[in-house]
Amino acid sequence: MIASSQKFLDGVISLCEDSDEGVHNKAFKALTNIATDSKLNPSFNQADSVCKFVSNLSRPEECAGCIATNILQSKDVSLSKIVNAMCNLKSNLHFLAPLLANLSQVPQVRTELMTEREYVIQRCLPFLTYQESAIRRGGIASLIKNCLFDTGYHDWLLGDKVDLLPRLLLPLAGGEEFDDDDMERLPVDLQYLPPDKQRESDPDIRKIIVECLFQLCATKKGRQFVKEKNTYVIMREYHQWEPERMNNPAIMNLIDVLIGDEPAPEHENLREVEVPEDLKKKFTEDDEEEILQIKNEINFQ
């Protein structure tokens, strides 16, 4: 009934700002139900608006936590159902992807997304190359980035059940030719791409994907796997092609890891390395200075 009436829909949206916690929690739940109903009439002209509203609402971590709690405790809504709705291409529900990305700020959501029994994360991956919507591509890239903060899942994500690495590399790969040795070391999906293969068109999405690859290098096992799959040659060609100079620092951070020596045994997990505060500050300042310099050069041109 709510989904078929603009008046009722506006009323539910207004209740999201109610001061009573019970009231706005129920309003969140109602909107989430509407936004994730895979049986929703594709002709309903407010479907995408509801998804966009809930997605924007879930950006702050506190709000994401509130919505996630409602979803995880609900008998009617689940993360798997949200993914099912997103996979229903008859509906215009592009903003479900950034909604999932926002919800993945919550550790319990990441655990649920990467459960093996539901194949949730696997069903999201094809949208990394979904040309009909940059919103979906960007949302799924951000979702993966958030999930990669949990290094305990890296082995599973890189393994045969998910096979994440070629999914991330494909949007960054062009149609360059490599010698036989380099070609054979690449994942099968990256071998012998057509000469007119196009890279991801959105520079922000490209940067997120680079950051995902960098996160996969956090552990020794992950670094070795990424290096063995000849990721460097893809990144080398991509770096030469990248027209957005603001992406260069992230690219170079990854390339430095790919071509650099392994750290000392006590520093094998890069996430667990304690960096002194003065060095953290210096690194941040250096990055900011480099970005500012790039901006100034771009403006000068």
C-alpha positions as CSV (number, residue, x, y, z in Angstrom):
1,M,0.0,0.0,0.0
2,I,2.8,2.4,0.9
3,A,4.7,1.7,-2.2
4,S,1.6,2.5,-4.4
5,S,0.8,5.8,-2.8
6,Q,3.1,8.9,-3.0
7,K,1.2,10.4,0.0
8,F,1.9,7.5,2.3
9,L,5.5,7.3,1.0
10,D,6.1,10.9,1.9
11,G,4.6,10.3,5.3
12,V,7.0,7.4,6.0
13,I,10.0,9.5,4.9
14,S,9.0,12.3,7.3
15,L,8.8,9.8,10.2
16,C,12.5,9.0,9.7
17,E,13.2,12.4,11.4
18,D,10.8,11.7,14.3
19,S,12.4,12.3,17.8
20,D,11.0,9.0,19.0
21,E,13.6,6.2,18.4
22,G,10.9,3.6,18.0
23,V,9.1,5.6,15.4
24,H,12.0,6.4,13.2
25,N,13.4,2.8,13.5
26,K,10.1,1.5,12.2
27,A,10.1,4.1,9.4
28,F,13.7,3.0,8.5
29,K,12.5,-0.6,8.4
30,A,9.4,0.3,6.2
31,L,11.6,2.1,3.7
32,T,14.1,-0.6,3.6
33,N,11.4,-3.2,3.0
34,I,10.1,-1.1,0.1
35,A,13.6,-0.4,-1.3
36,T,14.6,-4.1,-1.2
37,D,11.4,-5.8,-2.4
38,S,12.4,-7.7,-5.5
39,K,8.7,-8.1,-6.4
40,L,8.3,-4.3,-6.5
41,N,6.5,-3.2,-9.7
42,P,9.3,-1.9,-12.0
43,S,6.9,0.8,-13.2
44,F,6.6,2.3,-9.7
45,N,8.2,5.6,-10.3
46,Q,9.3,6.1,-6.7
47,A,11.3,2.9,-6.4
48,D,14.6,4.5,-7.2
49,S,13.9,7.5,-5.1
50,V,13.3,5.4,-2.1
51,C,16.5,3.5,-2.7
52,K,18.4,6.8,-3.1
53,F,16.9,8.2,0.1
54,V,17.8,5.1,2.2
55,S,21.3,5.1,0.6
56,N,21.9,8.7,1.5
57,L,20.5,8.1,4.9
58,S,22.9,5.3,5.6
59,R,26.1,7.3,4.8
60,P,27.0,8.2,8.4
61,E,28.2,5.1,10.3
62,E,25.7,5.7,13.1
63,C,22.8,5.6,10.7
64,A,24.2,2.7,8.8
65,G,24.4,0.8,12.1
66,C,20.8,1.6,12.9
67,I,19.5,0.4,9.5
68,A,21.8,-2.6,9.6
69,T,20.4,-3.6,13.0
70,N,16.9,-3.5,11.6
71,I,17.9,-5.6,8.7
72,L,19.8,-8.2,10.6
73,Q,17.0,-8.6,13.1
74,S,14.2,-8.6,10.6
75,K,12.4,-11.7,9.4
76,D,11.2,-9.9,6.3
77,V,14.4,-8.2,5.1
78,S,17.9,-9.6,4.7
79,L,21.1,-8.6,2.9
80,S,20.5,-11.5,0.6
81,K,17.1,-10.1,-0.3
82,I,18.7,-6.7,-1.0
83,V,21.2,-8.3,-3.4
84,N,18.3,-10.3,-5.0
85,A,16.5,-7.0,-5.6
86,M,19.7,-5.4,-7.0
87,C,20.1,-8.4,-9.4
88,N,16.5,-7.9,-10.7
89,L,17.4,-5.8,-13.7
90,K,13.8,-5.2,-14.5
91,S,13.8,-2.7,-11.6
92,N,15.6,0.6,-11.6
93,L,17.2,0.1,-8.2
94,H,20.8,1.3,-8.8
95,F,21.1,2.9,-5.4
96,L,20.9,-0.5,-3.7
97,A,24.6,-0.8,-4.5
98,P,25.8,2.3,-2.5
99,L,23.3,1.3,0.2
100,L,25.1,-2.0,0.6
101,A,28.4,-0.2,0.6
102,N,27.3,2.1,3.4
103,L,25.9,-0.8,5.4
104,S,29.3,-2.7,5.0
105,Q,30.8,-0.1,7.4
106,V,29.2,-2.3,10.1
107,P,31.3,-5.4,11.0
108,Q,28.3,-7.7,11.4
109,V,27.1,-6.8,7.9
110,R,30.5,-7.6,6.4
111,T,30.4,-11.0,8.2
112,E,26.9,-11.6,6.7
113,L,28.0,-10.5,3.2
114,M,30.9,-12.9,3.2
115,T,29.0,-16.0,4.5
116,E,29.7,-18.9,2.2
117,R,26.2,-20.4,2.3
118,E,24.4,-17.4,0.6
119,Y,26.9,-16.5,-2.1
120,V,26.1,-12.9,-1.3
121,I,29.4,-11.2,-2.2
122,Q,29.8,-13.4,-5.3
123,R,26.4,-12.1,-6.7
124,C,27.6,-8.6,-6.3
125,L,30.9,-8.9,-8.2
126,P,29.5,-8.8,-11.8
127,F,28.3,-5.3,-11.2
128,L,31.9,-4.1,-11.1
129,T,31.7,-4.1,-14.9
130,Y,28.0,-3.2,-15.3
131,Q,28.1,-0.5,-18.0
132,E,24.5,0.6,-17.6
133,S,25.1,2.3,-14.2
134,A,28.2,3.9,-12.7
135,I,26.2,4.1,-9.4
136,R,26.1,0.3,-9.2
137,R,29.8,-0.1,-10.2
138,G,30.9,2.5,-7.7
139,G,28.7,1.1,-4.9
140,I,30.0,-2.5,-5.4
141,A,33.7,-1.2,-5.6
142,S,33.2,0.6,-2.3
143,L,31.5,-2.5,-0.8
144,I,34.5,-4.6,-1.7
145,K,36.8,-2.0,-0.3
146,N,35.0,-2.1,3.1
147,C,35.0,-5.9,3.2
148,L,38.7,-6.0,2.6
149,F,39.4,-4.2,5.9
150,D,38.8,-7.7,7.4
151,T,42.1,-9.4,6.5
152,G,40.8,-12.7,7.8
153,Y,38.7,-13.1,4.7
154,H,41.4,-12.3,2.2
155,D,42.4,-15.9,1.6
156,W,38.8,-16.9,0.9
157,L,38.2,-13.8,-1.4
158,L,41.3,-14.6,-3.4
159,G,40.5,-18.3,-3.6
160,D,38.5,-20.2,-6.2
161,K,35.1,-19.7,-4.5
162,V,35.2,-16.0,-5.1
163,D,38.2,-15.3,-7.4
164,L,38.2,-11.6,-6.6
165,L,41.6,-10.6,-8.1
166,P,40.6,-10.9,-11.8
167,R,37.3,-9.1,-11.1
168,L,39.3,-6.2,-9.7
169,L,41.9,-6.2,-12.4
170,L,39.6,-6.4,-15.4
171,P,38.2,-2.8,-15.1
172,L,41.8,-1.5,-15.0
173,A,43.0,-3.5,-18.0
174,G,43.2,-2.3,-21.5
175,G,43.9,-4.1,-24.8
176,E,47.7,-4.0,-24.5
177,E,49.8,-6.9,-25.8
178,F,52.2,-8.8,-23.6
179,D,54.9,-11.3,-24.3
180,D,54.1,-14.9,-23.8
181,D,55.7,-15.2,-20.4
182,D,53.8,-12.2,-19.0
183,M,50.5,-13.3,-20.6
184,E,50.7,-16.8,-19.2
185,R,51.3,-15.5,-15.6
186,L,48.1,-13.4,-15.8
187,P,44.7,-14.8,-14.5
188,V,42.9,-16.5,-17.4
189,D,40.3,-13.7,-17.6
190,L,43.0,-11.1,-18.2
191,Q,44.7,-13.0,-21.0
192,Y,44.4,-12.0,-24.7
193,L,41.9,-9.2,-24.2
194,P,40.7,-7.6,-27.4
195,P,42.7,-4.6,-28.6
196,D,39.7,-2.3,-28.2
197,K,39.1,-3.3,-24.5
198,Q,38.0,-0.2,-22.6
199,R,39.0,0.6,-19.0
200,E,36.6,1.8,-16.3
201,S,35.4,5.3,-17.4
202,D,34.9,6.8,-13.9
203,P,38.2,8.0,-12.3
204,D,36.8,7.7,-8.8
205,I,35.8,4.1,-9.3
206,R,39.3,3.3,-10.7
207,K,40.8,4.8,-7.6
208,I,38.6,2.7,-5.3
209,I,39.6,-0.5,-7.2
210,V,43.3,0.4,-6.9
211,E,42.8,0.9,-3.2
212,C,41.1,-2.6,-3.0
213,L,44.1,-4.1,-4.7
214,F,46.4,-2.3,-2.2
215,Q,44.4,-3.8,0.7
216,L,44.8,-7.3,-0.7
217,C,48.6,-6.8,-0.2
218,A,48.2,-6.3,3.5
219,T,49.3,-9.8,4.4
220,K,52.3,-11.7,3.1
221,K,50.2,-14.5,1.6
222,G,48.0,-11.9,-0.2
223,R,51.0,-10.0,-1.5
224,Q,52.6,-13.1,-2.8
225,F,49.4,-14.2,-4.6
226,V,48.8,-10.7,-6.1
227,K,52.4,-10.6,-7.3
228,E,52.4,-14.2,-8.7
229,K,49.4,-13.3,-10.9
230,N,51.5,-10.6,-12.6
231,T,49.4,-7.8,-11.4
232,Y,52.3,-5.5,-11.9
233,V,52.1,-5.5,-15.7
234,I,48.4,-4.6,-15.6
235,M,49.2,-1.7,-13.2
236,R,52.2,-0.6,-15.2
237,E,50.1,-0.2,-18.4
238,Y,47.2,1.3,-16.5
239,H,49.5,3.9,-14.8
240,Q,50.8,5.0,-18.2
241,W,47.3,5.3,-19.5
242,E,45.6,7.0,-16.4
243,P,44.5,10.5,-17.4
244,E,43.4,11.5,-13.9
245,R,46.6,12.6,-12.2
246,M,44.9,12.7,-8.8
247,N,44.8,8.9,-8.9
248,N,48.6,8.6,-9.3
249,P,49.5,8.6,-5.6
250,A,47.2,5.5,-5.0
251,I,48.6,3.8,-8.1
252,M,52.2,4.4,-7.0
253,N,51.5,3.1,-3.5
254,L,50.4,-0.2,-5.0
255,I,53.2,-0.4,-7.5
256,D,55.8,0.2,-4.8
257,V,54.4,-2.8,-2.9
258,L,54.4,-5.0,-6.1
259,I,58.0,-4.3,-7.0
260,G,59.4,-3.8,-3.5
261,D,61.2,-6.2,-1.3
262,E,59.3,-8.1,1.4
263,P,59.3,-6.4,4.8
264,A,60.9,-8.0,7.9
265,P,59.1,-11.0,9.3
266,E,57.8,-9.0,12.3
267,H,56.2,-6.6,9.8
268,E,54.6,-9.2,7.4
269,N,51.1,-8.0,8.1
270,L,51.2,-4.3,7.1
271,R,48.0,-3.7,9.0
272,E,49.6,-4.5,12.2
273,V,52.7,-2.3,11.7
274,E,52.7,0.5,14.3
275,V,53.7,3.7,12.6
276,P,54.9,6.5,15.0
277,E,52.6,9.5,15.2
278,D,55.2,11.8,13.8
279,L,55.7,9.7,10.7
280,K,51.9,9.3,10.3
281,K,51.7,13.1,10.3
282,K,54.6,13.4,7.9
283,F,53.1,10.9,5.4
284,T,49.7,12.6,5.6
285,E,51.4,16.0,4.9
286,D,53.4,14.6,2.1
287,D,50.3,13.1,0.5
288,E,48.4,16.4,0.9
289,E,51.3,18.3,-0.6
290,E,51.5,16.0,-3.6
291,I,47.8,16.3,-4.2
292,L,47.9,20.1,-3.9
293,Q,50.8,20.3,-6.3
294,I,48.9,18.2,-8.8
295,K,45.8,20.4,-8.4
296,N,47.9,23.5,-8.9
297,E,49.5,22.1,-12.0
298,I,46.1,21.2,-13.4
299,N,44.7,24.6,-12.7
300,F,47.8,26.3,-14.3
301,Q,47.3,24.3,-17.5
